Amino acid sequence: MRVRVKLYLQYRELGDEIELNLPEGAKVSDLLEELTRRGLDTREAIVLRDGNVQERDNPLREGVYSVFPPVDGG
């Protein structure tokens, strides 16, 4: 399965957008593990698809995902 991943803030060290080929049945956690293998710390990453937060156990679908590092402030 092919997914596009838009990266934000410090995650952009891999580029603004990358394409990943993941096995059928992959979950959001598999996407994050692949990003970790490429050098990102995704332990607290926020993943969105179509503006909706994705849980780590959600199945992936082809399309575009946005990945943000944790954001804090007040």
N, C-alpha and C positions, 0 to 999 in steps of 0.2 A: 504494500500500500504506500502511496506517495502522499506526503503531507508537506505543505509549506509552513515555515515557522518564521514569524516576524519577531525580531529580538529588540529589546528596549534597554535603555540606560547602559550600565556596564556590561550587559550581555552582548552588546553590539561588537565586542571584540571579535566575534565570529562573523560579523557582517550584519547588515540591516535585516536581511532575509535569507534563509537557507532552505534547501529542500532535503527532506529525509525520506529514505525508503525503509519502511518498517514492515515486519511480517503481518499478514492478516491476523486479526484478533488482538493486535497490540493495544495497549492501554496508554493513558496519559502518562503513567509512571514509566513506561518504556520510552516514550519521547524524552522525558526528563533524564532518564539514565543515559540515553545517547548524547544528550547535551553535556552531561557530566563527563562522559568519556572524552568529549572534545575539549574539556578544560573548564567548564563553568560550574560554579557552586549553585546547584538547583534545589538544595534542601528546603528552602522556603519560597520557591518560585510560585508565582501566580500565573495560571494558564487560563486563557480565554478563547472561546470559539463563538463567533457571532455575538460578541458582547456578553456572553454568559460564562461565569467562572466554572471551570472544569475540575472535578474531583480527580484525584490520582488513579482511582479505580475505574473511571469512565472509559468505555471503549473508544478508540480513535476511529474517525471517519475521514475519508479523503477530504481535503480542503485546507483552510488557512487557520492556523493557531497563533495567538499572540502570547509571548512569554515575557513576564516582567519579574525583576528581582523584588524582594520585599521592599515595601515603601513605608516610611515612618515619617512622623512630623506631627505638627499639631497646630 
